[in-house]
Amino acid sequence: MLEHVAVAAVCVPLILLIGVWNTRRRWLTPGEVRFWGVALFIAAELVYLGAVS
């Protein structure tokens, strides 16, 4: 469980960076920002799970 929290701790700044970048560029809709944030987290989890097993 602690490993998943570590993956989340790595992803949260990147997800926030996507949000900050989008407020300056207005390239994505708010729904797309949420989608890419979740996609980033899931991709990081899959990479972690693939590296562990």
Secondary structure as GFF3:
##gff-version 3
##sequence-region A 1 53
A	DSSP	alpha_helix	2	25	.	.	.	ID=ss1
A	DSSP	alpha_helix	30	52	.	.	.	ID=ss2
###
